[in-house]
Amino acid sequence: MPKSFIESYTFEKRQKLWSNIIERELAVVLVAEGDEGLSGFLCFGQPKTLKGTDVYDLSSIYIDPDKIGVGIGQLLYDKCENMLRTLNAEKVSLWALDSNERALNFYTKQGFTPTGESNKEQADDVVLNDIELAKVLSA
């Protein structure tokens, strides 16, 4: 992702976004904390276009770079999937950059497969290719 795009996503913008999501209960936010503070988070919910269905969207997962590889992402995802199964969710989907091999490997390990849907975004002079992955939860 272009550095200028990341830098334009200021603390104030992120704070406003996440405050809105949490205060208005637009999604479920799971947080992993350790002795040193926040280690990671995961966010999921139902997009407006899918309200009233059994389809959910995993919209965000972030792990502190110093904590990647120690199982925090797995713990957050396991909790998410358990909650989705309790809600009788039929399917969960997500979008990921096609160049993010670490994330794609993680999602594949969880049972996600590409749906064939893709989306291109322009960020400065860089084209970002997003692909959709999904996992069926109910038999």
N, C-alpha and C positions, 0 to 999 in steps of 0.2 A: 504494500500500500504506500502511496507517495507520502513522504515525510510532511510536506506542506498540508496534505489532507488531514493527517493525524494531528498536526499542530493546530489546525483551525478548529478542531473539536476541543474547545477549551474546557477547563474545570467548571466554569460557570454554566456552559451549555450542558455538560454532562449532569451537573447537579440539578438543573432545572428539569431535564428529561427524566432522570430517575426519581426525583421528588414527585413529579406528575404521575408516573407509573405506579409508585407505591401509594401515594395519597388517594388516587382515584381507583385503586385496586384493578388496574388494567391488565395485570399479569401477576403471576406468582414469582417471587424472587427468593431464591435459596442462597444463603450466605454461609461460607466456611470461614471460621475465625480460629486463629491460633494464639499462642502467647505473644506473638509480635503484631497482632492485629488481623486485618482482613487478608485472607489467603486466596479467596476466589468467590465467584458468584455464578449463578445460573438463573436464567429467566425464561419462563414459558407461559403460554396462555392460548386463548383462541382468538385468531384475527377476526376483525369485524365481519369479514365476508364469510366466515365459517361459524359464527355464533349459532348455537342451537344444534350443532352437529357433534359427532364424536371424534373430530379431527382437531389436533392441537399443534402448536408451532413452538419449537425451541428457538427462541429469538436471540439469546445471548448466552455465552459462556466465557468466562474470563478467569484465568489462573495467574497469580503473581508469577512473573518469569522465574524468580528464584525458587519457586515451589513446584514448577512443572516436573512431572515424572515421579512424584511421591504419592500419587493416588488421590489427590484432592478432586480432580476432574471426575474420576471414577465414582467417588463418594457422592458428589453432587448429582451426577447423572443417575446413579442408582436410586437416590432419593426421589428425583424427578420421575423416573419411570414407575416407581412404586406408587407415587401420588397419582400419576396418570392411570394406572391400572385400577386404583381405588375409585377413580372417576369414571370407570368403564370406557376409557378412551379407546378408540378403534385404531387410530394411527397418529403418529407424531412425525412432523416434517421439519426441515431446516434448510437454510441456505448457507453455503460456504464458498470461499474463493477457491477456484480450481487449482490455484498455485499453493494453497496452504496444505502441504502434504501431511504435516503433523496432525492437523485437525481432521483431515479426511481419513487418515489411518485410525484415529481415535473413534470416529463415527462408524467406520466400517467394522471395527472390533465390537461395537455395540449392536451391530445388526442392521445398520442403515445401508440402503442401496440407492444409487442414482435413479431419479425418476425420468430423466431425459429432458427435463425442463432446465432452461438456462436463462441468464439475464446478463446483459453487459451494462456497466456503469462507467462513465467518464469521470475521472478525478484528475484534475490538471491535465497533463499531457499523457496520462496513463489510462488504458482501458482495463477495467477490472472485470473478470469473468466469474460470475457466481453460478453455481450449480445447485439444484435442489436434490436433497436426499430425503428418504422417508423410511419409516419402520412401521410395519403392521404389528399392533399390540394384541389384538384379539384374534382368536383362532376361528 
